[in-house]
Amino acid sequence: MDIKITRATTLKEKPDQNKLGFGTYFTDHMFVMDYEEGKGWHNAQIVPYGPICMDPASMVLHYAQETFEGLKAYRNKDNILIFRPDMNAKRMIRSNQRLCMAEIPEAMFVEAVEAIVKYEQDWIPEKEGTSLYIRPFCFASEAGVGVHPARAYKFIIILSPVGAYYPEGVNPVKIYVEDEYVRAVAGGTGFAKCGGNYAASIAAQVKAEKLGYTQVLWLDGVHRKYVEEVGTMNVMFLIDDEIVTAPLEGSVLPGVTRDSCIQILKDWGYRVKEINLAIEDLMEYAQNGRLKEAFGTGTAAVISPIGELNYKGNAQIINDFKTGGLTQRLYDELTGIQWGLKADPYHWVKILK
């Protein structure tokens, strides 16, 4: 791509790396590109971070044609590293297909990510446990009130230096099992990474927080019986000596971290079962000690141990509310690969030149 660059006249002061939080600070610049039917993607730019000018009739505001991704860049003493951007690109293509939006070719997506990260590389934090969160998103920009696929879109990438997603860090979190609200069903948009899925989850998240829980564990939308995923993560359980996680059948997000963990676990000799797991069975396993560990997997938190599950008032503590040995080992292995501190036999890490 021919990317035009407009440099900000005033640059921001970098935040304290000890107090980054998540999604609080944003870099000086962003990547922007336009799409028009018949013309394709064009006008690729790196511009100062700032407000987006939109027509009040922009179709995204009325019909929610919007998708997004999340990935990270890391800095070690030698290189800048990006973790599996090709997989995020492929997932965005599938998300855009589901919402009848213009697709962003994989090579174009990766080139755009690399370009803005390289330009803003001074924003990549160096403190252990920190990274530069990359948020590509796409939305319908055509002005018009009428239900049909838009003919114009914008693709934007913003960047945010981040610390731990959860205040608890790599410590167990408390999870509330939601059995009233539904996030997604097979045939819907559950497998796509789109804002509507997350908007649908907020009511349950608010309820869980009022009860003292960090996140929500969703059940399937048909039977309200089978475990699917946590609000911001896929979820895995060590039951006896096997790993159990929900299958990808249309209502669960195909997570990049999920896929990475499954490959690592299999290489370590674990049997990974992608099956429908009834919540009643899971709670029984927790009660009788067969549920050894539970953890969420996602780009934001990487690996997040689960120390408590509450289903219909039945609260079960997992592994004495301590981070399990396998959970910690998996976190160390994955972050070691991401930061370039461990061997990368899967060729997941892309090094910026």
N, C-alpha and C positions, 0 to 999 in steps of 0.2 A: 504493500500500500504506500501511497504518497501521503504522508501525514504532515499536515501543516501545524506548526507550533507557535502559539502566542504565549509569551511568558508573562506571568503576573508581575505587576509593577511593585507590589509590596508583598514580601514573603512573611509567613506566620512564624511565630516563635515555637520551637519544638517543645512538646509537653514533657513533663517529668516521666521517665520510663518506669518509675516505681508506682505511678498513679494513673496508668493508662485506662484501666477499665476496658470495656468493649463497646466499640461503635460510638465513642464520644468525640474523638478528634478526627479531623480529615485533612488531607494534604493540600498543597497549594494548587494543584492542577487536576484535571480530569480528562478522560478521553471521550470524545463525542463523534458519532457518525450517523448519517441519515440514510433512509431508504425510501424510494418512491417506486411504485409499480411501473414497470417499463424501463426504469433507469437503473434499478438495483441499488446496492450499497455504494455510497459516495460521500465526499466531503469529510474525510477522516481528519480529525483535529485533536491536538492536545491544547486545552485552553485553561485559563484560570478557573479554579473551583468557584462555583457561584450558582445563583438561581437559574432555573430553566424557564424560558419564556414559552407559555402554552396558551393556545386558544381555549376559552371556556368550554367549547364544544369538542375538545380533543376526545377521541373515542375511548381512550383508556379510562377517563373519568366517569364514563357512563356504562361501559360494557366490560371493563376490567381485563382487556387484552394486555397482559403484563407478565413477564417472566424474569427470573434473576438467578444468579449463581453466587457461590461463595468459595473462595480458595485463598491460599496464603503464600506469601513470599517470606523467606528467612535469610538472615545474614550470619555467616560464620567468618572466621578470620581470613578465609581465602576467597569466598564466592558469595554471590546472591543466588538463592535457590528458589524455584517455584515447584510446588508439589502437584503433579498429575494434571496440568492444565488441559491436556487433550481429553481427559475423561469429563471434565466440566464442560468443555466445548460440545462433546457428543450429547451430554445430558440436556444442554440448552437447545440443541437442535430438536431433540425429542419433545421437550416442553413446548417449543414454538410450533411444532407440528400439531400438537394436541390443541393449542389455542388458535390454530389457523393463522399464525403470524409468519412474517418473512423469516426464513432461516439464515443464520449467520454461519458461513462455512467454517469448518474446524480450523483451517490454517489461518483464516482471517481473525478469528476469535483469539487464537494463541498469539498471533503477531501483535494484536492490539494490547493484550495483557502484558506482553513483554515490553512493548514500547512505553507504556505509562509507568510500569514498575521501574524500568531502567531510568526514565526521566526523573522520577521521584525517589530514587534510591537513597538519598540522604534521610528519608523519613523512615527507613527500615530500622526498627530498634534493635539493639544488640544485647540487651539484658536477657538472661536465661528465662525462658518461658514466654517471651514476647515474640511478636511477628507483625507483618504488615498484612492486614486483611484486605482482600481484593473483592469488590462487589460489582460485577458486571450486571447490567439490567437492560431490558428492552421493553418498549411500550408503544402502543398505537398513538400516533401523533396527528393523524388525519382529523380535521374538524368536520363533524357531521353527527346528527342524531338519527340513527337508523341501525338496526341490528344486522350487521354483516361484517365480514372481515375487513379490517382497515386496509387502505392502500398506501399508507405512509407510516413509518416507524422511526424511532430513535434508539440507538444503542449507546449506552453510556457506561463508563467504568470509573468508579470512585475508589479511593484508598483510605484506609484508616489504621494507624498503628494501634495495636491492641495487646492487652495482657490476658489474664484468665477470663473466660466467658462467665463462669459462675464465681460468685464471691468466695465460695468454698475452695476454689482451686481444684487440685487433684486430691480431693477429699470427698467422702461419700455425701450424696445428696438424698433428700427425702422426696419420694415420688407418690403422687396421688393418682389412683386408677380411676379414670373418668368413665362412668357408665350411663350418664344422662345425655350429654352432647355427642355428636358424631363429627369427625373431621373429614372423612373421605370414604367412598365406596368404589369397588371395582367398576370400571366403566366411566368413572368421573375423572377428576384431575389429580388424584392422590399421588400418582407417580411423577407428575410434573412439578417443577419448582416454580410456583406462581403465588402471588400475593394473596389470592383468594383463599387458598388452603390455610394460610396463617391467620387471616382475618377470622376465619371460621373457628380457629382454635382459641381465640383470646378470652372468650367468656369462661371457658373451662380453666384457663390459666389464672384468671382473676379469682375464681372460686378456690383453686388450689392454694394460691398465695394467702388468701384469707384464713385458710385452715393450717397454715404454717408449712406448706410444701413448696419445693423449688420448681417442680415441673409436673406435667401431666403424662400419664401413660394411657395411650388411646387403645380402645378395643375396636374390633371390626364393626362396621356400620350396619351390618345386616342382622347378626345374631347378638351383638353386644357381648360376645363371649371370648373371642380369640384375641390374643395380644398382638398389637401391630407395631407401633413406634411411640417414642416419647416426642413431645412437642417440637424439639429442635434437634433430635438425634434418632438414629436407629438404636435398637436395644438388643443386647445379647445376654444369655443366662448360662452359667456353668452349672449344669444339673448332673450330679454324680461326676462322671468324667467326660461328659459330652457338652458341646456348645450348641445351644438352641437359639434360633432367631427366626423372625417372621419371613415367609417367602415373598418374593416380588411377584404379586399377582394383580397389580394395577392400583392398589390403594396405599402402597408403601413406597416412600421415596428410595430410589436406588442410590444410596449414599456412596460417595467416593471413599470415605473412611471405612464404611461398612465393608466394601469390596476389598480394601487393603487388609483389614483385620482378618477377614475370612481366608485370604491367601496365606497370610503369615501363620495363622492358627493351624491350617492344614499342613503347612510345611513343618510345624512343630510336632505333628503327629496327632493332633486333636481331630476327632470326628465332629464335623459341623453339620447340624441338621437344620435345614430351612423348612420348617413345618409350622402348621397352625397349632399353637399352644393355648389351651384353654386357661383363662385366668384362675378358675377354681383349682385346676391342677397345679398351677404355679404357686398359688398361696399355700396349697397343701405341701408342696415340696419345700417351701420356705419354713413351714411349721415343723416338719419332721426332719429338717436338716439336710435334705437332698439338694436344695438350692445352695450351692457353695458360694457363688459370686454372681453379681449382676452389674452390668455397666452399659452406658450409652456410648455411641460412636458418632462423631460428627466433626466437620471442619472447625467449627468454632471452639468446641471444648476438647477436641481430639478424642480422649477417653475420659469418661466421667463415671466413677464408681457409684453404685446405688446402694445406700445403706438401709433404706426402709421403703416398704411398699404398703400403701393403705388402700384396701378395697372394701367398700361398704362398712367402714368402721373397724375392720379387722386389720390392725397394723402389725406387720411382721418385720423384725430386724434381720438383716442379712449380714452374715460374717461378723457379728458383734459390732456392727456399724464401723468396720475398719476396711481400708482399701485392701482387697485380696491380692495374693501373690501373683496370680495370672494377670489380673487387671494392671498391676504395676509393671509387670514384665512387658505386657503389650504396649503400654504407654511409653515405656523407655525405648522399646524397639522402634516404634513408629516415629516418635519424635527424634530419635537418633538418626533415622533415615532422612527425615524432613530437614533437619539442621545440618546434614552432611557429616555427622559425627560417627555414623555406622555405615557399613557396606550397604549398597543398594542393589541387591541381586535382581530386582524386578525392573530396574531402569525407570523408576517412577519420577525421580528428581530431574528437573530441567535446570541446567546451570546457565545463567545469563552471561553472555560474552560482552 
